[in-house]
Amino acid sequence: MKKLYVPLLAVVIFAAPMSLYAAEPSHFYMGAGWGNYAFNIKNSSTVYGDASGLALDLGYDFNNILALQASYIAPDTFTATSGTSESISYAASLFLRANLRFERSSVYFLAGASTLGKNNASYDGTGLAYGVGLDFYGSKNVALTLKYVNYLDTKTISGSNKVSLDGTTLGFTYYFDTPRFNNRY
């Protein structure tokens, strides 16, 4: 039951500010999707596994090119190669997003930092994060989104443990103002 509280809390945190801006044009956007994630721990032996889970994004477009985006993922329990399970409770990220917009689609690049929360504190850590994504606009406000993000590049955490987390997400993004393909700026 406790595992359900974190994603629900994240939805409330992401959705609450949006209701304030929905009545008038804004530059905010919000997305949700489902992702597949890969987790690696390299120490005396390499342990890796995969899991799927919820992904949430909240962003603000400063202009047609630049945005600030916060991302949160809540993957399920990773099934490791050794048969053990590694449980990651979340990965939270803050990105600078660079957009290359076309008429009905856009390509974007993400660069920033992520923090990884794990039930075993020896693997908790913060590191660089980067990614690339595609938006395909189905209407003026809704886009189908596909993205790949390296949430935690191989980073030495707690002695000799090197941890990395990456994943691919498919979801939808809602722009509270019409997307920038119509050049409203």
Secondary structure, DSSP 8 states (H G I E B T S, - for coil): -HHHHHHHHHHHHHHHHHHHHTTS--SEEEEEEEEEEEEEEESSSEEEEEEEEEEEEEEEESSSSEEEEEEEEEE--EEETTS-EE-EEEEEEEEEEEEEE-SSEEEEEEEEEEEEEESSGGG-EEEEEEEEEEEEESSSSEEEEEEEEEEEEEEEETTTEEEEEEEEEEEEEEESS--GGG---
